[in-house]
């Protein structure tokens, strides 16, 4: 048993608790409050003068699948030989010894969503995992967390340069629709096969994951920067009745009311970067705040290694500097992120029964001078400065 006591607890589930205690047992939060009785045999961490928070969540990055110090050897982010690869699984490419995981711990990031990039129209499965561990399978919280799809410049640049489909935005949308239709047909055959085994189709790994999307078990996680590309993703999701999360959402501020009306969440970023391509010409730190004020549920990402994962809280702080409400900015890297990825029952706040993923800081989490002093994941100390 472990007790973290005497700190100011930012629970992200209501009011802060001054000089509070978090009691941890078997990797879970057993109790949190001001008058928690600490068993005599418990290990105690004194957080006097410190802040205790839930670990940060980076809802979109490529930790472990795109390693910084390697080029070909550690680059497993895009299978750019086929624009439609729904059967690819991030878990088969993640290296738990990637230095990005150590960076994540240093920055207080205890959970990441990682997976394929945006080179393909359909890139494959992504997953959510903890940032401490030796074996990927044991670090995973949920796999898959969603299916990566991409709109805009990237797929048409990758394949158009070789005179292959898609060369246009029309073809990108058409390929996605075509594949979803095939998945609808496959799903109908599966349903018929329940009553008549002779009608069961042969197993198709490409279709299996798409059936899960069609059934609403996981969302399409759509790479889209430009407002028109975002609306194409919204249009197709509506046609097939599937769940949708917009990733990057660079021009989301232009259509914030529409995203709010349709209750579509956005994982915003990276904004701490240059305008590396045309789609980023309207990049602004104000975007997350505008979306949040319009009623969109917002998370903030790093897209590591585009922005190092340990700068997640800095990215959130820059959104505050540009006008985002401070509490909403903290939610964007804790409880909002957890809700968007469907894991709010386990992570994102300090509440009884949730995973004991805590960080101890020497100052306010959005202050540039603040350092993460300790990180606890599943009740086990994972980092100490």
N, C-alpha and C positions, 0 to 999 in steps of 0.2 A: 504494500500500500504506500502511496505517495501523497504528500500534502504540500501544496504551494500556498503560502499564507502571507498575510500582512501587506499585500499589494492592492493597487487600485484595479479592479476587475472591470474591463470593458467587455460585457457579455455578448453584445450584438443581439440580445434578446430582451431588451428592456433597459431599465436604469442601470447605471454603473454602480459598483459596490466598492465603497471605500474600506480599506483595511480588511479585505475579504480573504476567504480561503477556498481553494478548490481541492477537494478530496478525490483521489483517483484510486480505483481498484480494478484489477484485471483489464487494464487498457481502456476503461470507461470512466466517465465522470460520475462519481457516486453521489456527490453533494457539492453545492456551491452556495456561499452566503457569508454573513458576518459572524455568525455564532456556531460555526461548524465544530463539532467535537472531534479532535484528532486522536485516533487510537495511539496508545503509548509505543506500539511497535512500528508505527509508520515512519518512513523516511520523510524528512521535512526540508523544503527549500524555502528560505526566508526571502521574500520579495519586497521587503520594506523599502519604500521610496520608488518602487518600480511599477510598471504597468503590466498586467496580465491580460492577454487577448487570445481569442481563437487563432490558430495558424492561418496564414493567408492562403488563398486559393487562386492559382493562375488558370483560368478557364480555357485558355488556348495558347499552347506553345508547342515546341518540338524537342523538348528535353529528352535525351536518350536516343533519339532517332536521327538527329542531325547534330553530330558532334563537332565542336569548334576547331579542335586541333588537327582533325583529319579532313581530307577532301573526299576522295573516292572511298577510302576505307570506312569512314564513319558517316557517310552520307547515304542514308536509306530512306529519304523523305518522299521521293517521287519516282514511281515506276513509269517513266515517260516513254513507254513502248506501245501503249494502248490507252486511249482516252477514257475507257470505261473499265475500271478495276474495282468493283464493289467488294470482291472477295479477299482483298488484301487486309491483313490484320496487323495493327501496330505492335501488338505484343510480340510478334516474331522478329522485330527489328530493334527493340529497345535494349540498349546497353546500360545496365544499372551502375556501371563504373564510369559513365560519362561525367565529366567534371561539372556539368550543369546541375547535377543533383546536389553537389557540395555547395555550389553557388546559391541554389534554392534555399538550403538550410541556413546559410549565412544571412539571407534576406528574410527569413521567417516564413518562407513558403513551404507549407507542409503537404499540400495536395496540388497536383498538376493534371490538366487534361492534355494529353500529347497524342500525336498521330501524324498521318500523311499530310503532305503539303497540297498546293493548289495547281499543280501542273496538269492534272487530269480533270475531266468533267465530273467523274466519280472517282475519288481517290482511295477509298477504303475506310475501314473501321478505325475509330479512335477510342481511347480509354481514359479512365481516371485512376490515378495511383498516388500513393504516398511517396515522399521524397527520401525516405530512409529505408535501407535494406540492401540485401545482396542478390536476391532472386526476384525477378520481375513478377512472377506468378504470385508471390507472397506480398508484394507491394501493391498489387492491383486492388482497387475498391470496387470498381464496376467495369466490366468489359463485355460488349462494347458500350460506350456512352452515347454514340451517335455515328452517323455515316457522313463522311466528308464529301461535299460536292462543291464545285467552283464555277463562278461566272466571270465574265470580263476578260481582261487582257491575257491572263496567264495561259489558259488552255488554247486560245487562238494563236498565241505567240509560239507555244511549244509545237503545235501540230501544223499550224498554217505555214510556218517557215519550211516545212518539208512537203508542202502541197498535199497535206492530209486533212481529213475532217477532225476537228472543226477549224475552219478558217474564219468564221464569223460568229457573232453572238447568236444569230439565228440557229446555226448548226449546234452550238453548245446547248441551247435550250431544247432543240429537236432530239439530240442524243439522250438527254436526261428523260424527256417524255417517252421516247421510244423504249428505253430500258424499263421505266416504270410500268409501261403497258405490258411488256413481256413478263414483268413480275406479277402483275394482276392476273394474267393468263395462267402463269405457273401456280399462283395461289388457288385459283379456281380448280385446277387439275388436282391439287393436293386435297381440296375439300371433297371432290368427287371420289378420290381414292380412299377416303375414310369409309365410304359405303361400298365401294367396289375396288378391292386391292389391285385388280388387273388394270385399272385406270390410273394408278399412281405413276407420276412421271419419274424419270431417272433423277437422282439427286443432282442438284445444280447449285454449287457453292455461291455463284454470282447472284442467283435469285434468292437464296435463303435469307441473306441479310436484308435484301430489299423487301421481302415479305414481312420482316419484323418492322420495317419502316411503315409499310402499308397498314399494319395492324396497330400502329401507334405505340409500339413498345419502345422505340428509340426515334429521335428526330433526325431530319436532315440538318446538318450543320453547314450552312452555306457561306463560302467565301464570296463576299461581294463588297466592293468599295463604292462604286458609283451608284447614285440614286436609282437610275434606270435599271441597273443590274439587280439591285436589291428588290425592286418591284417585280422583276422577272422571276426571281426566287419565290416571292410572295404569291405571284400568279400561279406558278406551277404547283406549289404546295396546296393552294386552294383547289386546283383542278383535281388533285388526287386525294385530298383530305388528309394530308400528313402533317405531323408536327414540324415546326421550323425554328431554327435559331440562326440569326444573322451574325456572322463573324466578320470582324473589321468594321463594317458599317460606317466607313469614312465619311460618306455624305448622308448619313442617317439624319442629321440635323435638318436637312431639306424636306424630309418626309416624316418627321417625328410624330406628327399627329396621326398619320396613317398607320404607322407601326403600333402606336398606342391603341388605336381603335381596334386593330386586329389582334391585340395582345401578343405580339411577337417580341421576344426578348432579343437583346443585342449584347454581344461581347465586343467591346470597343478597343481599338488600338491596332498596331502600336502607333502612338503619337510622338514618342520621343525619338524621332527619326527624321531623315530628310525626305524630300519629295522625289523618291527614286524612280517614279514612273508617272505617267499622265493621270492615272486614276487617283493619285495622291495630291493633286494640285490644290485641292480644297481642304487638305488635312488641317485640323485645328484642335487644340486642347479644349476648346469650348464644347465640342461635340457631345461628350458624355453628359455634361450638365444640361444641355438643351434637351437631349433625349430623356433624361431623368425627370426634368420638370414637366415634360409633356406626358409623363405617365408610363414610359417604357421601362421595363425592368432591365437594368444595366449592370454588366460586369466589365471589368477592365483587365486587359491582357498585356503580356509582353511580346508574344510571338517569338520567344527565345528560339534561336540566338539573335534574332533581329534586334531586340533589346535584351540585355542580360536579365535572366529571371529574377536576380536579386534586386532589380530596380522596379519591381512591381509596386511597392508602396510609394516610390518616387513618382511613378506614372500617375498614381491616384492623387498624390499631392499636387501635381501640375494641373490636374483637372479642377481641383479646388481653387488653385490660383487663378484659373480661367473662369471661375464662377460657379462651379458645382458645389452643392451643399456638402459640408464636411462629413456629416453622418452618412449621407448617401454614397460618398466616395469610399468610406470605410466598408459600407455594405457591398460595394462593387467588387471588393477583394475578399469578402467573407461570406455573409449569409446570402446575398443576392447571387453570387457566383454558385454557391451550393444549391440554391433553388433552381437556377437555370440548368444545371447539369443533373438535377434530379437526386441530389444526395443530402438535402437539408435535414433529413432524419438522422444523419450521422455526423456531419461536419458543418462548419460555418458559424457556430455560436457556442458559448459555454453554457450548457444546460445538462441537467441530470440525464444520464443514459446515453449521451453522445460520446463519440470517440474522444479520448483525452489527447487532443492535438492542441497544445498551448505554446505560446511564445511569451517570453519575458523581455521587456524593453526598458531602456534607461530613460525614456522620454516619450513624448507623444508620437504615435506611429506615423504621422504625416510630417513630422519635423525633420529637416534634412540632417540635423546633427544626431538624431536618435540612432542608437545601435541595438541590434538584437543581441541580447546577452545569453539567452538560453532557449533551446527548442526542445519540446517534448512531443513525441509522436506515439500514439497508442499507449500512452502512459510510461514510455521509456525515454530517458534523456537521449537526444540525438545530436545535439550541438551545444557547445559551451564556448564562449569567446575567451 
